[in-house]
Amino acid sequence: MIRGRVIGKIWSSRRVDSMPGGALLEVETNDGGHLVAFDPLGCNTGEAVLITQGSVAAAYFTGRTAPIDALIIGSIDEEIPKKTRK
């Protein structure tokens, strides 16, 4: 798995027919890299996420072959720093 943070949305008005409906998000990985991941969860910019890649990502879509190589599989719950807790 890859850990990263959503830095923006990718807008695409044209897609191949086998592409599922949903959002494509740009994610900055913890090692400083960038990738585009399909988001079935509805994540927002700034959110910490977990991503899987390859055949595991594509296999998420049962009953169809989807051209997905990176899939957001979790949103990381982050603890609020003690200084800002109310």
N, CA, C and O of each residue as an XYZ file, in Angstrom:
344
protein
N       0.833     -1.180      0.000
C       0.000      0.000      0.000
C       0.876      1.241      0.000
O       2.025      1.230      0.441
N       0.297      2.287     -0.503
C       0.983      3.574     -0.579
C       0.203      4.572      0.264
O      -1.026      4.616      0.219
N       0.926      5.363      1.023
C       0.296      6.403      1.829
C       0.533      7.740      1.139
O       1.632      8.007      0.654
N      -0.495      8.576      1.096
C      -0.354      9.871      0.453
C      -1.416     10.849      0.901
O      -2.186     10.584      1.825
N      -1.441     11.998      0.220
C      -2.411     13.049      0.545
C      -2.975     13.599     -0.758
O      -2.238     13.891     -1.699
N      -4.296     13.734     -0.793
C      -4.979     14.250     -1.980
C      -4.613     15.722     -2.149
O      -4.752     16.517     -1.219
N      -4.140     16.078     -3.354
C      -3.777     17.475     -3.604
C      -4.669     18.129     -4.657
O      -4.550     19.328     -4.911
N      -5.554     17.355     -5.266
C      -6.459     17.958     -6.244
C      -7.249     16.927     -7.020
O      -6.998     15.725     -6.932
N      -8.208     17.424     -7.782
C      -9.034     16.574     -8.633
C      -8.576     16.707    -10.077
O      -8.113     17.765    -10.503
N      -8.714     15.624    -10.816
C      -8.412     15.607    -12.241
C      -9.745     15.615    -12.972
O     -10.570     14.727    -12.760
N      -9.964     16.586    -13.814
C     -11.214     16.681    -14.564
C     -11.007     16.112    -15.960
O     -10.043     16.454    -16.645
N     -11.917     15.245    -16.373
C     -11.822     14.614    -17.679
C     -13.217     14.546    -18.294
O     -14.093     13.856    -17.774
N     -13.421     15.250    -19.384
C     -14.742     15.247    -20.015
C     -14.927     14.069    -20.966
O     -16.050     13.766    -21.369
N     -13.834     13.407    -21.325
C     -13.914     12.234    -22.205
C     -13.143     11.089    -21.571
O     -12.025     11.268    -21.088
N     -13.767      9.890    -21.578
C     -13.151      8.696    -21.009
C     -13.471      7.505    -21.897
O     -14.432      7.537    -22.665
N     -12.673      6.462    -21.794
C     -12.993      5.219    -22.493
C     -14.238      4.624    -21.836
O     -14.491      4.850    -20.653
N     -15.011      3.864    -22.611
C     -16.280      3.329    -22.126
C     -16.133      2.411    -20.916
O     -17.043      2.342    -20.090
N     -15.024      1.714    -20.794
C     -14.861      0.781    -19.683
C     -14.453      1.464    -18.370
O     -14.346      0.809    -17.333
N     -14.229      2.766    -18.421
C     -13.863      3.510    -17.220
C     -15.108      3.727    -16.367
O     -16.100      4.266    -16.859
N     -15.078      3.318    -15.094
C     -16.251      3.506    -14.236
C     -16.476      4.988    -13.930
O     -15.547      5.793    -14.001
N     -17.692      5.330    -13.598
C     -17.974      6.698    -13.169
C     -17.349      6.937    -11.812
O     -17.372      6.045    -10.964
N     -16.810      8.076    -11.587
C     -16.178      8.376    -10.308
C     -15.083      9.406    -10.489
O     -14.802      9.851    -11.601
N     -14.477      9.772     -9.389
C     -13.478     10.833     -9.394
C     -12.070     10.291     -9.591
O     -11.733      9.201     -9.128
N     -11.264     11.067    -10.281
C      -9.826     10.833    -10.382
C      -9.147     11.923     -9.560
O      -9.379     13.112     -9.774
N      -8.316     11.508     -8.630
C      -7.657     12.461     -7.742
C      -6.153     12.423     -7.914
O      -5.564     11.364     -8.129
N      -5.536     13.596     -7.817
C      -4.077     13.653     -7.807
C      -3.628     13.523     -6.361
O      -4.122     14.219     -5.473
N      -2.679     12.616     -6.143
C      -2.202     12.330     -4.794
C      -0.692     12.522     -4.742
O       0.034     12.063     -5.624
N      -0.228     13.203     -3.701
C       1.208     13.293     -3.449
C       1.543     12.208     -2.438
O       0.986     12.179     -1.340
N       2.450     11.320     -2.809
C       2.814     10.225     -1.924
C       3.792     10.702     -0.860
O       4.415     11.754     -1.000
N       3.919      9.923      0.194
C       4.812     10.318      1.291
C       6.268     10.426      0.880
O       7.052     11.091      1.558
N       6.651      9.776     -0.235
C       8.035      9.892     -0.699
C       8.214     11.053     -1.684
O       9.276     11.190     -2.292
N       7.182     11.888     -1.843
C       7.269     13.075     -2.695
C       6.823     12.864     -4.124
O       6.817     13.813     -4.909
N       6.446     11.639     -4.488
C       5.960     11.374     -5.834
C       4.514     11.795     -6.006
O       3.840     12.146     -5.039
N       4.044     11.758     -7.239
C       2.661     12.104     -7.558
C       2.050     10.974     -8.372
O       2.726     10.345     -9.186
N       0.762     10.723     -8.144
C       0.054      9.761     -8.981
C      -1.413     10.147     -9.053
O      -1.914     10.926     -8.242
N      -2.088      9.581    -10.047
C      -3.523      9.783    -10.212
C      -4.190      8.482     -9.780
O      -3.827      7.404    -10.250
N      -5.174      8.590     -8.876
C      -5.844      7.408     -8.340
C      -7.352      7.556     -8.483
O      -7.892      8.655     -8.358
N      -8.024      6.442     -8.746
C      -9.481      6.426     -8.804
C     -10.005      6.429     -7.370
O      -9.473      5.733     -6.505
N     -11.049      7.216     -7.125
C     -11.576      7.386     -5.774
C     -13.036      6.937     -5.674
O     -13.928      7.673     -6.097
N     -13.298      5.750     -5.127
C     -14.675      5.314     -4.920
C     -15.257      5.784     -3.584
O     -16.426      5.523     -3.297
N     -14.449      6.478     -2.761
C     -14.860      6.835     -1.403
C     -15.384      8.264     -1.251
O     -16.084      8.560     -0.283
N     -15.061      9.140     -2.178
C     -15.472     10.538     -2.051
C     -14.530     11.360     -1.195
O     -14.981     12.185     -0.400
N     -13.236     11.151     -1.340
C     -12.228     11.875     -0.554
C     -12.116     13.324     -1.010
O     -12.477     13.665     -2.137
N     -11.613     14.168     -0.118
C     -11.455     15.594     -0.397
C      -9.991     15.997     -0.440
O      -9.120     15.276      0.046
N      -9.733     17.152     -1.024
C      -8.390     17.710     -1.058
C      -7.884     17.879      0.371
O      -8.608     18.357      1.245
N      -6.641     17.483      0.597
C      -6.022     17.574      1.916
C      -6.145     16.311      2.745
O      -5.486     16.178      3.775
N      -6.981     15.386      2.307
C      -7.216     14.163      3.064
C      -6.075     13.162      2.884
O      -5.569     12.979      1.777
N      -5.679     12.523      3.968
C      -4.659     11.466      3.930
C      -5.348     10.170      3.498
O      -6.424      9.835      3.993
N      -4.709      9.438      2.562
C      -5.334      8.248      1.988
C      -4.347      7.096      1.869
O      -3.131      7.281      1.913
N      -4.915      5.892      1.714
C      -4.147      4.690      1.397
C      -4.514      4.269     -0.012
O      -5.683      4.311     -0.396
N      -3.509      3.861     -0.786
C      -3.708      3.522     -2.196
C      -3.117      2.144     -2.467
O      -2.079      1.781     -1.915
N      -3.785      1.390     -3.315
C      -3.232      0.147     -3.822
C      -3.087      0.297     -5.330
O      -3.792      1.093     -5.950
N      -2.178     -0.464     -5.916
C      -1.929     -0.358     -7.358
C      -1.955     -1.733     -8.019
O      -1.931     -2.767     -7.353
N      -2.004     -1.710     -9.344
C      -1.878     -2.925    -10.140
C      -3.139     -3.760    -10.186
O      -4.249     -3.229    -10.185
N      -2.961     -5.085    -10.226
C      -4.090     -5.998    -10.411
C      -5.089     -5.921     -9.263
O      -6.281     -6.139     -9.479
N      -4.641     -5.619     -8.059
C      -5.557     -5.482     -6.926
C      -6.501     -4.303     -7.157
O      -7.694     -4.403     -6.869
N      -5.986     -3.204     -7.666
C      -6.822     -2.031     -7.948
C      -7.841     -2.346     -9.034
O      -9.013     -1.999     -8.888
N      -7.430     -2.986    -10.105
C      -8.328     -3.307    -11.210
C      -9.380     -4.332    -10.800
O     -10.506     -4.284    -11.296
N      -9.035     -5.262     -9.902
C      -9.952     -6.318     -9.483
C     -11.092     -5.813     -8.608
O     -12.058     -6.543     -8.379
N     -11.002     -4.594     -8.120
C     -12.064     -4.009     -7.295
C     -13.384     -3.956     -8.054
O     -14.452     -4.078     -7.454
N     -13.318     -3.778     -9.346
C     -14.502     -3.610    -10.176
C     -14.986     -4.966    -10.669
O     -14.529     -5.452    -11.703
N     -15.899     -5.571     -9.941
C     -16.397     -6.897    -10.295
C     -17.327     -6.804    -11.502
O     -18.097     -5.855    -11.650
N     -17.230     -7.816    -12.356
C     -18.100     -7.885    -13.521
C     -17.677     -7.026    -14.691
O     -18.399     -6.949    -15.685
N     -16.537     -6.381    -14.604
C     -16.044     -5.555    -15.710
C     -14.535     -5.439    -15.645
O     -13.922     -5.641    -14.596
N     -13.959     -5.118    -16.761
C     -12.531     -4.847    -16.817
C     -12.366     -3.337    -16.863
O     -12.775     -2.690    -17.827
N     -11.770     -2.784    -15.828
C     -11.601     -1.335    -15.736
C     -10.126     -0.980    -15.863
O      -9.278     -1.633    -15.256
N      -9.809      0.058    -16.653
C      -8.408      0.465    -16.820
C      -7.914      1.316    -15.642
O      -7.545      2.479    -15.807
N      -7.917      0.712    -14.463
C      -7.516      1.408    -13.239
C      -6.227      0.787    -12.727
O      -6.141     -0.431    -12.567
N      -5.221      1.621    -12.470
C      -3.947      1.134    -11.961
C      -3.694      1.570    -10.523
O      -2.851      0.986     -9.841
N      -4.412      2.591    -10.052
C      -4.247      3.066     -8.679
C      -5.635      3.342     -8.107
O      -6.448      4.019     -8.736
N      -5.902      2.820     -6.920
C      -7.215      2.898     -6.302
C      -7.083      3.333     -4.852
O      -6.303      2.756     -4.094
N      -7.842      4.346     -4.467
C      -7.875      4.764     -3.064
C      -8.739      3.757     -2.316
O      -9.917      3.581     -2.628
N      -8.142      3.098     -1.321
C      -8.861      2.051     -0.592
C      -9.166      2.445      0.850
O      -9.850      1.704      1.556
N      -8.676      3.588      1.294
C      -8.950      4.018      2.661
C      -8.630      5.474      2.873
O      -7.740      6.045      2.241
N      -9.384      6.059      3.784
C      -9.137      7.421      4.228
C      -8.566      7.318      5.633
O      -9.167      6.687      6.501
N      -7.418      7.928      5.863
C      -6.733      7.806      7.151
C      -7.305      8.826      8.129
O      -7.313     10.028      7.864
N      -7.784      8.321      9.267
C      -8.268      9.201     10.334
C      -7.047      9.753     11.050
O      -6.240      9.004     11.600
N      -6.928     11.056     11.034
C      -5.762     11.680     11.652
C      -6.150     12.266     13.002
O      -7.216     12.863     13.158
N      -5.262     12.082     13.972
C      -5.507     12.611     15.300
C      -5.310     14.123     15.295
O      -4.380     14.633     14.671
N      -6.183     14.830     15.989
C      -6.062     16.287     16.098
C      -4.955     16.575     17.119
O      -4.982     16.050     18.232
N      -3.974     17.419     16.731
C      -2.899     17.748     17.687
C      -3.464     18.307     18.995
O      -4.462     19.027     18.978
N      -2.836     17.981     20.126
C      -3.334     18.384     21.441
C      -3.492     19.884     21.573
O      -4.393     20.340     22.277
N      -2.648     20.666     20.920
C      -2.721     22.125     21.009
C      -4.047     22.669     20.474
O      -4.552     23.672     20.979
N      -4.613     22.017     19.460
C      -5.820     22.551     18.823
C      -7.102     21.898     19.307
O      -8.184     22.292     18.872
N      -7.019     20.918     20.189
C      -8.226     20.279     20.734
C      -8.996     21.253     21.603
O      -8.423     22.089     22.301
N     -10.300     21.122     21.541
C     -11.146     21.998     22.385
C     -11.898     21.177     23.378
O     -12.660     21.721     24.177
